[in-house]
């Protein structure tokens, strides 16, 4: 699975970072960065929670 970010919808509120800090990071300018491109199986639950909990619906997962 691959994480996709809709940068126009992302408000950098950090919900995803709190849910899966191994996969997401906010920089000093409040820009979201992905720390993984392919979601490893051990992070799948956390990343799915981050996608589900994103208040702006800016995150999605796609099959490769």
Order of alpha helices (4+ residues) and beta strands (2+ residues): beta-alpha-beta-beta-alpha-beta
